[in-house]
Amino acid sequence: MKYLFLLFVTLLFSGCIQNVKSWEKGTLSKSQMQDTGGHTLLKSVKEQIFISKEASRGGGTAGGGGCGCK
């Protein structure tokens, strides 16, 4: 019974996976397609929340650990 349920769930979610073609990547990288939807105020609020959680400036960029060192 457990294996039947696992098979059902696997088949159910296998239809959700699609390969993105190279010519579609430009559309998906637009600011409207991001999680903020192109809203700069919403983006700045999300960045502020992320910085507060990380307790350091520049946590969303490259380099360093959570302590702020590089």
Number of C-alpha atoms within 10 A of each C-alpha: 6 7 8 9 10 11 11 12 11 11 11 10 9 10 8 7 7 7 6 9 8 7 8 10 10 9 10 12 10 11 13 12 11 12 11 15 12 13 12 11 10 13 15 12 12 14 15 13 12 16 15 12 11 16 13 15 14 15 19 11 7 8 11 11 11 14 11 13 8 8
